[in-house]
Amino acid sequence: MEQFPAKNPNPVLSAKKDGTVLYSNGAGEPLLHEWSTGVGEKLPSFILDFVQRVISRNSPEKMEVKVGKRVYLVAFHPLPEEECVNIYGFDISDQKELEEKLRESERRYHLLFENMLDGFAYCRMLYDDCGNPVDFIYLDTNSAFERLTGLKEATGKRVTEVIPGMKELHPEMFDAYSRVALTGQPERFEIEFKPLEIWLWISVYSTERKHFVATFDNITGRKKAEESLREAYEEIQIQSEELQVSHEELQAQYEKLHESIEALRESEARLQIIIANSPDIIFEQDRDLRYTWIYNPASPLSVSDVVGKTDADLLPQDQAQQLESIKHRVLDTGRREQALLRLSPGGELRWFEAIYEPRYDEAGRITGVLSYTHDVTERQQAEELLRQSEERYRTLFNSIDEGFCIIEMIFDAGGKPIDYRFLETNPAFERLTGLHEAIGKTMLELVPNHEKHWFEIYGNIVLTGEPKRFTNEAKPLMGGWYDVYAFQFGERESNKVAVLFNDVTERKEAELKLKETLDNLENLVKERTAELEKAYNSLKESERSLAEAQKMAHIGNWDRNLVTGESYWSEETYRIFGHYRQENGIKYNKYLNYVHPDDRNYVAKTFENRLKGIPQSIDYRIISADGEERTIHDEAEIIFDEKNVPIRARGVFQDITERKKAEKALADLETARQKEIHHRIKNNLQVISSILDLAAEKFNNRKCIKNTEVLEAFRESQDRVISIALIHKELHEGGRNDALNFSLYLQKLAESLFQTYRLGNADISLDLDLEENVLFDMDIAIPLGMIVNELITNSLKYAFIGRERGEIQIKLFSEKAKNELNIKEELTGKG
């Protein structure tokens, strides 16, 4: 053990609690030099703080120290009883370099992934038990995927969940993805993607079996532009033959062509952007390979778990045999061995880098094996991640259809950009530029007459760090136009620029054709402007005349689109509702708020009936915006499509408030007139009744005619007059002119007749059983009153002759059967 620290290729030091360096092996000298101290001297204050904190807490701590170009992980392990610490250094420079490469690779991958203008989706196909593709899962997508498709948070979901019905609508697309995932052969195609109503250009390739990557661009704008261009040429031909086109049609064509240009510009912008260490395990084993001592055993093992045991006691059989084979070679040959091993001392598989040396006694005999083993799991994982990242980056880099390159700018002594050198290019670079084997060469070596403005653009990106997106013509390069996105790559001092570009020559040619088409259409528009303005002025005059006519008649028209909810109200309609004019009319719910609360359900129900094809014209009240109650007449029609679905409603409102007021005034006048008539008839009948009463008294005083038929006739006539007078009295005093409350009338008539007839000492009672509020109109009430009068009179005159006691029962009730009303009176005499 005494020899081990000196031979250890990693730094081993020891320091007291006060910071005095007690010991350092040869490998520890660079650390002491970095700390400006030496053996026997004090550690610097920031290291001393570490030492004292480790001892006081009795807990190891770590820090990273950079010594020149090397980086060490320095571990401080406390020895509290001796009030000192052991300091172990591990050279992690290679691991740091790997981590930096991994970060650089990941950064380049994410720059490429996130800045691609094309959508990107990494997916895994799903198959049924028969091997047929049934679905696929989005494993990863970039921001352009969401922008181009409008699909949010698709990652981790199945396509049948994100786009229901996709497999049924596009089985050919589903089959293409499956072929690529199984065969690895890339495919490209254009498709009108019906679920999203867009056109897509799709490139599909596979990185591993049953997986595929789809990059795509939304070319709907280009497709629409092509269609618009075709329609524009046809329209020009029609315009040339006949200039009888309306103002609205010309204006629509003009706007449509402008929209096509914008859609083409946006659609073709296919710019692509490519672009814990732990302390050593130190131990010794004897010739039987039994552990004699160990420092810092692998977690979760303790020293007592290991000492006295062999590798076969601690590890699976295959791992133990591998270790024993290495260690026996050290014992047999006396030579040092180094190995990279994958072991599971605590049950978890980890990577270890180990050095095994022979251990000698004083006589020079090999007594065992001395080793220090370093856990390099994180480094191995970093290397694997780096490999995977590089593979992903390289696959994407080589498979995209956009050209991509990384260049190094060259400046003259005055800082002016004069050229650039190609550091990396992808396969699409050669196809789009025609430049072969460009890596390592400058642009002027490849194209001596290349335009200088390209150098100025890229040089400015290096100097400012600001990315730039632009479209330029490169005549020396295949005479085409390029859509370019360029940005600084790496540190400023590297002078590197990443360039992602695409050939947009076809788009530029289409723009020139569209410009020519627009020029022709503008000439046609100028020729027609004067004629159309005249027609427009005539139309406006007609609209003013219509508005004036509606105002005079208090009639306003309206129109509502039942699909979009948009509506139109005429000027007079706004005036009727007391509302200011709005460009898109009044929404249906707001219109209902104007309807009087008592009429609102009636209006809503009527509109529902209209939607069912039941035409109705109605009158109802509204409360206008200025608080005035008005009455309007509403007529409307519903327009249905070929499937009998209502799509539009239109109609008229007429303000009939004044008419309703006039009708009410006339009705009130008629009511007053009828009440006056009933009042006068009643008074006249009462006068007649008084005259009959006086005449009866006159004849009654004459002995010659007493109790004769003449006197009886007077009395009967008086009763009938009283009966009729009661009817007119009830009509005058009641709230209605067209119907009589026969229940109340019958009660008063019976009581009046009982007072009129005196039956001597006979005890005659009246039993009335009358249903309340039985109503009859005049044609029934008057003759029925006469009949009841006769019945009661005859009962009083003839039913109780020679009897001391009697009772008259009168029952009035309604029988609602077959919409008929029956009245029954029961008169009984009892002796």
Solvent accessible surface area in square Angstrom, and as a share of the most:
residue,aa,sasa,rsa
1,M,80,0.36
2,E,151,0.68
3,Q,87,0.39
4,F,9,0.04
5,P,26,0.17
6,A,70,0.55
7,K,108,0.46
8,N,8,0.04
9,P,69,0.44
10,N,23,0.12
11,P,2,0.01
12,V,15,0.09
13,L,3,0.01
14,S,18,0.11
15,A,1,0.01
16,K,87,0.37
17,K,84,0.36
18,D,63,0.32
19,G,1,0.01
20,T,27,0.15
21,V,2,0.01
22,L,83,0.41
23,Y,86,0.33
24,S,17,0.11
25,N,6,0.03
26,G,57,0.55
27,A,27,0.21
28,G,0,0.00
29,E,89,0.40
30,P,52,0.32
31,L,0,0.00
32,L,2,0.01
33,H,153,0.68
34,E,82,0.37
35,W,13,0.05
36,S,103,0.66
37,T,18,0.11
38,G,17,0.16
39,V,85,0.49
40,G,54,0.52
41,E,96,0.43
42,K,116,0.49
43,L,10,0.05
44,P,33,0.21
45,S,83,0.54
46,F,115,0.48
47,I,0,0.00
48,L,43,0.21
49,D,78,0.41
50,F,35,0.15
51,V,0,0.00
52,Q,70,0.31
53,R,74,0.27
54,V,0,0.00
55,I,15,0.08
56,S,88,0.57
57,R,155,0.57
58,N,94,0.48
59,S,47,0.30
60,P,74,0.46
61,E,36,0.16
62,K,93,0.40
63,M,39,0.17
64,E,93,0.42
65,V,12,0.07
66,K,135,0.57
67,V,23,0.13
68,G,60,0.57
69,K,191,0.81
70,R,105,0.38
71,V,23,0.13
72,Y,24,0.09
73,L,13,0.07
74,V,0,0.00
75,A,1,0.01
76,F,0,0.00
77,H,26,0.12
78,P,19,0.12
79,L,62,0.31
80,P,57,0.36
81,E,174,0.78
82,E,124,0.56
83,E,96,0.43
84,C,7,0.04
85,V,0,0.00
86,N,35,0.18
87,I,1,0.01
88,Y,24,0.09
89,G,0,0.00
90,F,5,0.02
91,D,58,0.30
92,I,6,0.03
93,S,11,0.07
94,D,83,0.43
95,Q,13,0.06
96,K,59,0.25
97,E,95,0.43
98,L,31,0.16
99,E,43,0.19
100,E,93,0.41
101,K,100,0.42
102,L,27,0.13
103,R,134,0.49
104,E,53,0.24
105,S,3,0.02
106,E,46,0.21
107,R,92,0.34
108,R,34,0.12
109,Y,11,0.04
110,H,90,0.40
111,L,42,0.21
112,L,0,0.00
113,F,7,0.03
114,E,77,0.34
115,N,46,0.24
116,M,3,0.02
117,L,32,0.16
118,D,3,0.01
119,G,0,0.00
120,F,9,0.04
121,A,3,0.02
122,Y,53,0.20
123,C,1,0.00
124,R,89,0.32
125,M,4,0.02
126,L,25,0.13
127,Y,48,0.18
128,D,58,0.30
129,D,153,0.79
130,C,112,0.67
131,G,43,0.42
132,N,78,0.40
133,P,29,0.18
134,V,56,0.32
135,D,6,0.03
136,F,3,0.01
137,I,27,0.13
138,Y,14,0.05
139,L,61,0.30
140,D,48,0.25
141,T,26,0.15
142,N,5,0.03
143,S,67,0.43
144,A,2,0.02
145,F,8,0.03
146,E,70,0.31
147,R,143,0.52
148,L,24,0.12
149,T,19,0.11
150,G,53,0.51
151,L,26,0.13
152,K,143,0.60
153,E,141,0.63
154,A,4,0.03
155,T,72,0.42
156,G,57,0.54
157,K,72,0.31
158,R,116,0.42
159,V,0,0.00
160,T,56,0.32
161,E,109,0.49
162,V,29,0.17
163,I,12,0.06
164,P,99,0.63
165,G,32,0.31
166,M,2,0.01
167,K,67,0.28
168,E,133,0.60
169,L,87,0.43
170,H,6,0.03
171,P,69,0.43
172,E,93,0.42
173,M,10,0.04
174,F,2,0.01
175,D,67,0.35
176,A,4,0.03
177,Y,11,0.04
178,S,8,0.05
179,R,116,0.42
180,V,0,0.00
181,A,1,0.01
182,L,65,0.32
183,T,86,0.50
184,G,37,0.36
185,Q,121,0.54
186,P,90,0.56
187,E,46,0.21
188,R,138,0.50
189,F,46,0.19
190,E,76,0.34
191,I,17,0.09
192,E,86,0.38
193,F,5,0.02
194,K,119,0.51
195,P,40,0.25
196,L,47,0.23
197,E,147,0.66
198,I,24,0.12
199,W,75,0.26
200,L,7,0.03
201,W,43,0.15
202,I,2,0.01
203,S,5,0.03
204,V,0,0.00
205,Y,18,0.07
206,S,27,0.17
207,T,58,0.33
208,E,91,0.41
209,R,155,0.57
210,K,89,0.38
211,H,27,0.12
212,F,1,0.00
213,V,4,0.02
214,A,5,0.04
215,T,6,0.03
216,F,12,0.05
217,D,7,0.04
218,N,31,0.16
219,I,1,0.00
220,T,19,0.11
221,G,11,0.10
222,R,49,0.18
223,K,49,0.21
224,K,123,0.52
225,A,3,0.02
226,E,87,0.39
227,E,73,0.33
228,S,9,0.05
229,L,30,0.15
230,R,113,0.41
231,E,47,0.21
232,A,1,0.01
233,Y,102,0.39
234,E,86,0.38
235,E,32,0.14
236,I,31,0.15
237,Q,105,0.47
238,I,99,0.50
239,Q,2,0.01
240,S,81,0.52
241,E,128,0.57
242,E,101,0.45
243,L,66,0.33
244,Q,132,0.59
245,V,15,0.08
246,S,48,0.31
247,H,84,0.37
248,E,113,0.51
249,E,97,0.44
250,L,7,0.04
251,Q,78,0.35
252,A,56,0.43
253,Q,39,0.17
254,Y,67,0.25
255,E,87,0.39
256,K,79,0.34
257,L,2,0.01
258,H,75,0.34
259,E,115,0.52
260,S,5,0.03
261,I,17,0.09
262,E,87,0.39
263,A,27,0.21
264,L,4,0.02
265,R,115,0.42
266,E,129,0.58
267,S,14,0.09
268,E,17,0.08
269,A,36,0.28
270,R,30,0.11
271,L,0,0.00
272,Q,0,0.00
273,I,2,0.01
274,I,0,0.00
275,I,0,0.00
276,A,84,0.65
277,N,9,0.05
278,S,37,0.24
279,P,15,0.09
280,D,4,0.02
281,I,20,0.10
282,I,8,0.04
283,F,12,0.05
284,E,25,0.11
285,Q,0,0.00
286,D,46,0.24
287,R,119,0.44
288,D,112,0.58
289,L,7,0.03
290,R,104,0.38
291,Y,18,0.07
292,T,67,0.39
293,W,61,0.21
294,I,17,0.09
295,Y,66,0.25
296,N,47,0.24
297,P,22,0.14
298,A,19,0.15
299,S,96,0.62
300,P,101,0.63
301,L,41,0.20
302,S,51,0.33
303,V,72,0.41
304,S,91,0.59
305,D,54,0.28
306,V,3,0.02
307,V,58,0.33
308,G,35,0.33
309,K,82,0.35
310,T,21,0.12
311,D,2,0.01
312,A,64,0.50
313,D,87,0.45
314,L,38,0.19
315,L,21,0.10
316,P,63,0.40
317,Q,134,0.60
318,D,101,0.52
319,Q,20,0.09
320,A,2,0.02
321,Q,101,0.45
322,Q,86,0.38
323,L,7,0.04
324,E,46,0.21
325,S,54,0.35
326,I,13,0.07
327,K,1,0.00
328,H,86,0.38
329,R,107,0.39
330,V,0,0.00
331,L,9,0.04
332,D,112,0.58
333,T,63,0.37
334,G,21,0.20
335,R,163,0.60
336,R,123,0.45
337,E,42,0.19
338,Q,114,0.51
339,A,20,0.16
340,L,81,0.40
341,L,4,0.02
342,R,124,0.45
343,L,15,0.07
344,S,12,0.08
345,P,26,0.16
346,G,34,0.33
347,G,69,0.66
348,E,109,0.49
349,L,90,0.45
350,R,59,0.22
351,W,73,0.26
352,F,7,0.03
353,E,51,0.23
354,A,0,0.00
355,I,14,0.07
356,Y,5,0.02
357,E,28,0.13
358,P,18,0.11
359,R,37,0.13
360,Y,86,0.33
361,D,49,0.25
362,E,188,0.84
363,A,70,0.54
364,G,47,0.45
365,R,160,0.58
366,I,35,0.18
367,T,53,0.31
368,G,0,0.00
369,V,0,0.00
370,L,9,0.04
371,S,1,0.00
372,Y,15,0.06
373,T,10,0.06
374,H,23,0.10
375,D,18,0.09
376,V,5,0.03
377,T,7,0.04
378,E,53,0.24
379,R,41,0.15
380,Q,32,0.14
381,Q,100,0.45
382,A,10,0.08
383,E,63,0.28
384,E,71,0.32
385,L,94,0.47
386,L,23,0.12
387,R,126,0.46
388,Q,74,0.33
389,S,2,0.01
390,E,65,0.29
391,E,90,0.40
392,R,108,0.39
393,Y,2,0.01
394,R,95,0.35
395,T,39,0.23
396,L,4,0.02
397,F,1,0.00
398,N,66,0.34
399,S,27,0.17
400,I,7,0.04
401,D,13,0.07
402,E,2,0.01
403,G,0,0.00
404,F,0,0.00
405,C,5,0.03
406,I,4,0.02
407,I,1,0.00
408,E,62,0.28
409,M,4,0.02
410,I,52,0.26
411,F,47,0.20
412,D,56,0.29
413,A,121,0.94
414,G,75,0.72
415,G,39,0.37
416,K,122,0.52
417,P,20,0.13
418,I,70,0.36
419,D,13,0.07
420,Y,10,0.04
421,R,84,0.31
422,F,5,0.02
423,L,54,0.27
424,E,38,0.17
425,T,23,0.13
426,N,3,0.01
427,P,76,0.48
428,A,5,0.04
429,F,4,0.02
430,E,63,0.28
431,R,127,0.46
432,L,15,0.08
433,T,8,0.05
434,G,35,0.34
435,L,18,0.09
436,H,119,0.53
437,E,134,0.60
438,A,4,0.03
439,I,103,0.52
440,G,43,0.42
441,K,79,0.34
442,T,10,0.06
443,M,3,0.01
444,L,54,0.27
445,E,113,0.51
446,L,44,0.22
447,V,13,0.07
448,P,103,0.65
449,N,110,0.56
450,H,3,0.02
451,E,38,0.17
452,K,121,0.51
453,H,70,0.31
454,W,12,0.04
455,F,2,0.01
456,E,98,0.44
457,I,28,0.14
458,Y,10,0.04
459,G,0,0.00
460,N,81,0.42
461,I,2,0.01
462,V,1,0.00
463,L,94,0.47
464,T,73,0.42
465,G,32,0.31
466,E,113,0.51
467,P,69,0.44
468,K,86,0.37
469,R,120,0.44
470,F,25,0.10
471,T,45,0.26
472,N,35,0.18
473,E,52,0.23
474,A,0,0.00
475,K,136,0.58
476,P,42,0.27
477,L,18,0.09
478,M,128,0.57
479,G,44,0.42
480,G,4,0.04
481,W,75,0.26
482,Y,7,0.03
483,D,6,0.03
484,V,2,0.01
485,Y,28,0.11
486,A,0,0.00
487,F,15,0.06
488,Q,48,0.21
489,F,10,0.04
490,G,30,0.29
491,E,126,0.57
492,R,99,0.36
493,E,139,0.62
494,S,34,0.22
495,N,36,0.18
496,K,65,0.27
497,V,0,0.00
498,A,0,0.00
499,V,5,0.03
500,L,0,0.00
501,F,11,0.05
502,N,15,0.08
503,D,58,0.30
504,V,3,0.02
505,T,33,0.19
506,E,142,0.64
507,R,21,0.08
508,K,43,0.18
509,E,91,0.41
510,A,25,0.20
511,E,26,0.12
512,L,121,0.60
513,K,102,0.43
514,L,1,0.01
515,K,120,0.51
516,E,105,0.47
517,T,1,0.01
518,L,14,0.07
519,D,61,0.32
520,N,59,0.30
521,L,3,0.02
522,E,61,0.27
523,N,82,0.42
524,L,24,0.12
525,V,46,0.27
526,K,148,0.63
527,E,110,0.49
528,R,17,0.06
529,T,55,0.32
530,A,76,0.59
531,E,87,0.39
532,L,18,0.09
533,E,97,0.44
534,K,156,0.66
535,A,60,0.47
536,Y,113,0.43
537,N,94,0.48
538,S,68,0.44
539,L,92,0.46
540,K,75,0.32
541,E,88,0.40
542,S,64,0.41
543,E,82,0.37
544,R,127,0.46
545,S,58,0.37
546,L,104,0.52
547,A,35,0.27
548,E,112,0.50
549,A,54,0.42
550,Q,19,0.08
551,K,124,0.52
552,M,162,0.72
553,A,47,0.36
554,H,85,0.38
555,I,53,0.27
556,G,0,0.00
557,N,44,0.23
558,W,23,0.08
559,D,29,0.15
560,R,33,0.12
561,N,36,0.19
562,L,44,0.22
563,V,112,0.64
564,T,83,0.48
565,G,25,0.25
566,E,104,0.47
567,S,13,0.09
568,Y,101,0.39
569,W,11,0.04
570,S,6,0.04
571,E,93,0.42
572,E,6,0.02
573,T,0,0.00
574,Y,6,0.02
575,R,88,0.32
576,I,0,0.00
577,F,0,0.00
578,G,31,0.30
579,H,21,0.09
580,Y,157,0.60
581,R,123,0.45
582,Q,54,0.24
583,E,167,0.75
584,N,94,0.48
585,G,5,0.04
586,I,3,0.01
587,K,108,0.46
588,Y,51,0.19
589,N,111,0.57
590,K,79,0.34
591,Y,21,0.08
592,L,26,0.13
593,N,105,0.54
594,Y,27,0.10
595,V,0,0.00
596,H,29,0.13
597,P,86,0.54
598,D,110,0.57
599,D,20,0.10
600,R,76,0.28
601,N,127,0.65
602,Y,108,0.41
603,V,6,0.04
604,A,28,0.22
605,K,108,0.46
606,T,3,0.02
607,F,23,0.10
608,E,81,0.37
609,N,27,0.14
610,R,11,0.04
611,L,55,0.28
612,K,141,0.60
613,G,45,0.43
614,I,85,0.43
615,P,115,0.73
616,Q,63,0.28
617,S,66,0.42
618,I,9,0.04
619,D,52,0.27
620,Y,6,0.02
621,R,77,0.28
622,I,0,0.00
623,I,60,0.31
624,S,4,0.03
625,A,59,0.45
626,D,100,0.52
627,G,55,0.53
628,E,81,0.37
629,E,85,0.38
630,R,27,0.10
631,T,21,0.12
632,I,0,0.00
633,H,40,0.18
634,D,4,0.02
635,E,76,0.34
636,A,22,0.17
637,E,87,0.39
638,I,26,0.13
639,I,50,0.26
640,F,64,0.27
641,D,43,0.22
642,E,160,0.72
643,K,158,0.67
644,N,112,0.58
645,V,76,0.43
646,P,39,0.25
647,I,59,0.30
648,R,90,0.33
649,A,0,0.00
650,R,106,0.39
651,G,15,0.14
652,V,54,0.31
653,F,5,0.02
654,Q,55,0.25
655,D,25,0.13
656,I,5,0.02
657,T,13,0.08
658,E,128,0.57
659,R,118,0.43
660,K,69,0.29
661,K,118,0.50
662,A,53,0.41
663,E,79,0.36
664,K,133,0.57
665,A,60,0.47
666,L,120,0.60
667,A,58,0.45
668,D,76,0.40
669,L,121,0.60
670,E,67,0.30
671,T,51,0.29
672,A,57,0.44
673,R,124,0.45
674,Q,56,0.25
675,K,51,0.22
676,E,72,0.32
677,I,71,0.36
678,H,19,0.09
679,H,57,0.26
680,R,149,0.54
681,I,60,0.30
682,K,23,0.10
683,N,54,0.27
684,N,90,0.46
685,L,24,0.12
686,Q,85,0.38
687,V,85,0.49
688,I,78,0.40
689,S,14,0.09
690,S,60,0.39
691,I,101,0.51
692,L,30,0.15
693,D,60,0.31
694,L,127,0.63
695,A,24,0.19
696,A,14,0.11
697,E,91,0.41
698,K,117,0.50
699,F,52,0.22
700,N,53,0.27
701,N,121,0.62
702,R,110,0.40
703,K,194,0.82
704,C,111,0.66
705,I,39,0.20
706,K,113,0.48
707,N,130,0.67
708,T,46,0.27
709,E,152,0.68
710,V,76,0.44
711,L,21,0.10
712,E,58,0.26
713,A,54,0.42
714,F,44,0.18
715,R,96,0.35
716,E,47,0.21
717,S,42,0.27
718,Q,26,0.11
719,D,1,0.00
720,R,81,0.30
721,V,20,0.12
722,I,39,0.20
723,S,0,0.00
724,I,45,0.23
725,A,8,0.06
726,L,25,0.12
727,I,1,0.00
728,H,14,0.06
729,K,65,0.28
730,E,16,0.07
731,L,2,0.01
732,H,54,0.24
733,E,105,0.47
734,G,32,0.30
735,G,79,0.76
736,R,123,0.45
737,N,25,0.13
738,D,88,0.46
739,A,15,0.12
740,L,2,0.01
741,N,42,0.21
742,F,0,0.00
743,S,10,0.06
744,L,74,0.37
745,Y,0,0.00
746,L,0,0.00
747,Q,73,0.32
748,K,66,0.28
749,L,0,0.00
750,A,0,0.00
751,E,74,0.33
752,S,28,0.18
753,L,1,0.01
754,F,44,0.18
755,Q,124,0.55
756,T,45,0.26
757,Y,14,0.05
758,R,181,0.66
759,L,57,0.28
760,G,73,0.70
761,N,158,0.81
762,A,28,0.22
763,D,86,0.45
764,I,28,0.14
765,S,53,0.34
766,L,52,0.26
767,D,58,0.30
768,L,54,0.27
769,D,80,0.42
770,L,39,0.20
771,E,71,0.32
772,E,141,0.63
773,N,104,0.53
774,V,8,0.05
775,L,75,0.37
776,F,16,0.07
777,D,68,0.35
778,M,42,0.19
779,D,125,0.65
780,I,84,0.42
781,A,0,0.00
782,I,52,0.26
783,P,67,0.42
784,L,34,0.17
785,G,0,0.00
786,M,45,0.20
787,I,95,0.48
788,V,3,0.01
789,N,2,0.01
790,E,53,0.24
791,L,70,0.35
792,I,1,0.00
793,T,5,0.03
794,N,65,0.33
795,S,16,0.10
796,L,5,0.02
797,K,32,0.13
798,Y,132,0.50
799,A,40,0.31
800,F,11,0.05
801,I,129,0.65
802,G,85,0.82
803,R,102,0.37
804,E,142,0.64
805,R,167,0.61
806,G,8,0.08
807,E,43,0.19
808,I,1,0.00
809,Q,42,0.19
810,I,1,0.01
811,K,68,0.29
812,L,2,0.01
813,F,67,0.28
814,S,27,0.17
815,E,62,0.28
816,K,184,0.78
817,A,62,0.48
818,K,184,0.78
819,N,160,0.82
820,E,104,0.47
821,L,74,0.37
822,N,65,0.34
823,I,39,0.20
824,K,96,0.41
825,E,47,0.21
826,E,82,0.37
827,L,53,0.27
828,T,59,0.34
829,G,33,0.32
830,K,111,0.47
831,G,84,0.81
